[in-house]
Amino acid sequence: MAIKNLQDLFVHTLKDIYFAEKQIVQALPKMAEKASDGELKKLFETHLEETRGHVDRLEAVFGLVNERPEGERCPAIEGIIEEAEELMGEIQDADTRDTAMTAAAQAVEHYEMARYGTLVAWAELLGHKDAARRLSETLEEEKAADAKLTKAGESKLNKQAA
Amino acid sequence: MAIKNLQDLFVHTLKDIYFAEKQIVQALPKMAEKASDGELKKLFETHLEETRGHVDRLEAVFGLVNERPEGERCPAIEGIIEEAEELMGEIQDADTRDTAMTAAAQAVEHYEMARYGTLVAWAELLGHKDAARRLSETLEEEKAADAKLTKAGESKLNKQAA
């Protein structure tokens, strides 16, 4: 699709994050399975449920702007997940692997925060008020997930250090 | 290199962000050249200088932890930059392209904030106090760059909308 204006760029970016969310739905169960710390495992499982909700919410947003839900390949999320899976496969020590997965998940959250932040600003400017509201709900959930990961990472590390 | 503990993971992640910063040094001049808005062009140029400083600072951090500065391929930054370059090449309309480049640069900043945030926490825990201090200087500069991009994006969009 040719991107001629902000509306096109908005729809393109919706498709990018829709593809990304679906990749994250695929990646999180593997991360939950590999996590040895119970709190981290639970965090990944809870975030999987949330992420499924983000996919549904994006489908609603596509509807609100009269577009068909469709993904567009997002090399950024592919790269971020590739790195996470490499580390997960490579690291034998359970504590170190948990710490690496926590950091990888935070890189995912940061990518999403960047994208949703942009999408909210553009939706508002384009007058898509309902879409902006739905997108900012997801943005807040991504921020909260990142904060929980920071906390889990710190408590895990402090336990190891003790 | 086999990652057996937090120190290894710290060094691995240093190499990842060192590779990433060097990729960003390659990408920013192209973005500055493509930017049609003077403020945005200036922002990319200033951030290029800052990024060169981050490369030097990372080299100092490697020295502080007795490691040789070395990059390790970072598929995440490759993906983020690939997306940025695709959009830069595709979009004909100058305002829309500027907006897309601003958003792409924010995705880069967010990736870096995630990585430096993690590195600072690990450096502190590992007792690398000087490294932690240097890394948090860069973290603050990345946050500031992101905030400037948000402001530039908003003012650009508001001008277009007016």
Interface residues (C-beta under 8 A of the other chain):
Chain A: A2 I3 K4 N5 L6 D8 L9 H12 T13 D16 C74 P75 A76 I77 E78 G79 I80 E82 E83 L87 E90 I91 Q92 D93 T96 T99 A100 A103 Q106 A107 E109 H110 Y111 M113 A114 R115 G117 T118 A121 W122 L125 T150 G153 E154 L157 N158 Q160 A161
Chain B: A2 I3 K4 N5 L6 D8 L9 H12 T13 D16 C74 P75 A76 I77 E78 G79 I80 E82 E83 L87 E90 I91 Q92 D93 D95 T96 T99 A100 A103 Q106 A107 E109 H110 Y111 M113 A114 R115 G117 T118 A121 W122 L125 T150 G153 E154 L157 N158 Q160 A161
